[in-house]
Amino acid sequence: MSTAAIAIVVIVALIVIAALVLLPRQRRRGAERRMAQRREAAAERERDAAAERHARARMAEHEAERARAEAGMHESRAEMHEQGAADETLDDAGTRRFERDRKLVDDPSAQG
């Protein structure tokens, strides 16, 4: 064989060996890139879910705070009634509440 032919065979062999070595590395890098993208997408979904749950928790805390304030107000009113400090609010308000219903019972023609 001539030296030119041997040089061509060696060059082709080196190119084939280089391709066999570099192709798996390229595939691995591509797989690593895809995995990194999937990880990032999963992390973003989890962050979104966490943010949504934090928002719901804050809303629940505000609702609980409002309910506690309302309960405190009722407790305060109860104490005022027990001490006689809120007698002016007891002006038959409880009896007037059902006045319309009593009229209906007393006079059935008043319906409608």
C-alpha positions as CSV (number, residue, x, y, z in Angstrom):
1,M,0.0,0.0,0.0
2,S,1.2,3.5,-0.6
3,T,1.8,5.9,2.1
4,A,-1.1,8.1,1.0
5,A,-3.5,5.2,1.4
6,I,-2.1,4.4,4.8
7,A,-2.5,8.0,5.9
8,I,-6.1,8.1,4.6
9,V,-6.9,4.8,6.5
10,V,-5.3,6.2,9.7
11,I,-7.2,9.5,9.4
12,V,-10.5,7.7,8.8
13,A,-9.9,5.4,11.7
14,L,-9.1,8.4,14.0
15,I,-12.3,10.1,12.8
16,V,-14.3,6.9,13.6
17,I,-12.7,6.6,17.0
18,A,-13.3,10.2,17.8
19,A,-17.0,9.9,16.7
20,L,-17.4,6.8,18.9
21,V,-15.9,8.6,21.9
22,L,-17.7,12.0,21.5
23,L,-21.2,10.8,20.6
24,P,-22.0,9.2,24.0
25,R,-20.7,12.3,25.7
26,Q,-23.0,14.5,23.6
27,R,-26.0,12.2,24.3
28,R,-25.2,12.3,28.0
29,R,-25.0,16.1,28.0
30,G,-28.3,16.3,26.2
31,A,-29.9,14.0,28.7
32,E,-28.4,16.1,31.5
33,R,-29.9,19.2,29.9
34,R,-33.3,17.6,29.6
35,M,-33.2,16.4,33.2
36,A,-32.2,19.9,34.4
37,Q,-35.2,21.4,32.5
38,R,-37.5,18.8,34.0
39,R,-36.2,19.5,37.5
40,E,-36.6,23.3,37.0
41,A,-40.2,22.7,35.8
42,A,-41.0,20.5,38.7
43,A,-39.5,23.0,41.1
44,E,-41.5,25.8,39.6
45,R,-44.7,23.8,40.0
46,E,-43.9,23.1,43.6
47,R,-43.2,26.8,44.2
48,D,-46.5,27.8,42.6
49,A,-48.3,25.2,44.8
50,A,-46.5,26.5,47.9
51,A,-47.4,30.1,47.1
52,E,-51.0,29.2,46.6
53,R,-51.1,27.4,49.9
54,H,-49.4,30.3,51.7
55,A,-52.1,32.6,50.2
56,R,-54.9,30.3,51.4
57,A,-53.2,30.1,54.9
58,R,-53.1,33.9,55.1
59,M,-56.7,34.1,54.2
60,A,-57.6,31.5,56.8
61,E,-55.6,33.4,59.4
62,H,-57.4,36.6,58.5
63,E,-60.8,34.9,58.8
64,A,-59.8,33.3,62.1
65,E,-58.6,36.7,63.4
66,R,-62.0,38.3,62.3
67,A,-63.9,35.4,64.1
68,R,-61.8,35.9,67.2
69,A,-62.5,39.7,67.2
70,E,-66.2,39.0,66.7
71,A,-66.2,36.5,69.5
72,G,-64.4,39.0,71.7
73,M,-67.1,41.6,70.9
74,H,-69.9,39.1,71.9
75,E,-68.0,38.2,75.1
76,S,-67.7,41.9,75.9
77,R,-71.4,42.5,75.3
78,A,-72.2,39.5,77.5
79,E,-70.1,41.0,80.3
80,M,-71.8,44.4,79.8
81,H,-75.2,42.7,80.1
82,E,-74.1,40.8,83.2
83,Q,-72.9,44.0,84.8
84,G,-76.0,45.9,83.8
85,A,-74.0,48.4,81.7
86,A,-76.0,47.6,78.5
87,D,-79.6,47.8,79.8
88,E,-80.5,50.5,77.2
89,T,-80.0,47.9,74.5
90,L,-82.7,45.7,76.0
91,D,-85.7,47.9,75.0
92,D,-87.9,45.1,73.8
93,A,-85.6,44.5,70.8
94,G,-85.9,40.8,71.4
95,T,-89.7,40.9,71.4
96,R,-90.0,43.1,68.3
97,R,-88.0,40.7,66.3
98,F,-90.9,38.2,66.0
99,E,-93.7,40.8,65.9
100,R,-94.4,40.1,62.2
101,D,-94.7,36.4,62.9
102,R,-97.1,37.1,65.8
103,K,-99.3,39.2,63.5
104,L,-99.5,36.3,61.0
105,V,-100.5,33.9,63.7
106,D,-103.1,36.3,65.2
107,D,-104.5,37.4,61.9
108,P,-104.1,34.7,59.1
109,S,-105.7,37.1,56.6
110,A,-102.6,39.4,56.9
111,Q,-100.6,36.9,54.9
112,G,-99.5,37.9,51.4
